[in-house]
Amino acid sequence: MSAATRIRPPASAVTRPSEAAIRAAILDLAHRRGGAASFCPSEVARMLAADWRGLMPEIRRISATLEAVEAMQRGVPVDPAAARGPIRLRLRVSG
């Protein structure tokens, strides 16, 4: 079968990353960026899956459980699971 005739499996058949894999990816990217830099949750999703959009709610939910990570919206800390609109994640600033 050629690449042109290959059929994609349905979304339900695609293996989704585990909660542990998502947690590890969030923390890895946060530590690589350091305390001064933030990142979009979609960067984590794109690291984990080609069809990444469906992972966004789960990434927000899991990021809300991580003590080391905080979500920001317009420069103000927010709950990533409850925030509406775009957010950025970063290592939590202590102080």
Secondary structure, DSSP 8 states (H G I E B T S, - for coil): --GGG-----GGGS----HHHHHHHHHHHHHHH-TT--B-HHHHHHHH-SS-GGGHHHHHHHHTT-TTEEEEETTEEE-TTT--S--EEEE----
